[in-house]
Amino acid sequence: MDGGDCDEDPTGGDTTGGDTTGGDTTGGEDEPEGTDPGASCGAGRIYDCAATCGTGTLLWDWSVDEYCDDGDLFMFDLNCEYFDYDSGECDG
């Protein structure tokens, strides 16, 4: 016998897993919309700074490749605030 203490809910009824933001996980920032940089343009795809749709993982890989990806030499433009000016590789 457990004395009845195993039937108590240790969360006090809170089933959110400790989330105190009311479900908002964006840190208070709005999600990109339309063709804004970072907005979804298909499954696993997002827009770059010039509204070119690319694979999200590819764009993020390019954002840390030590080159300024501003759309001049390659097809993707990551020189904007959303991509942190190509992770600091571009002057902004």
Phi, psi and omega in degrees: 000143182258002180074009177086356184280347180281349180274352182284145178274111183293344180270355183068023180095353180282114180252015182274357180074023178090002180288113180257009181267003182073023179096350180281114180249013183270000181073021178089355179268149177284146176288143177299145181231164177060235179253021177297149177307130179091348178289147180292138175230029179140174182299114178074013183238146178222162177276144172273194184288343180250019179065029173268129183276130178215165177296128184305316181294325178295315181298317179292325175297317179295332184288350180234029185264009177072015175237148177280103179271089183249013178089353181286311183264330182236169189286343183257140179249112180248015183269072177205171184301319184303318180265018179053045180049056182055048180054037177088000180283339177251152182289338178100000000 
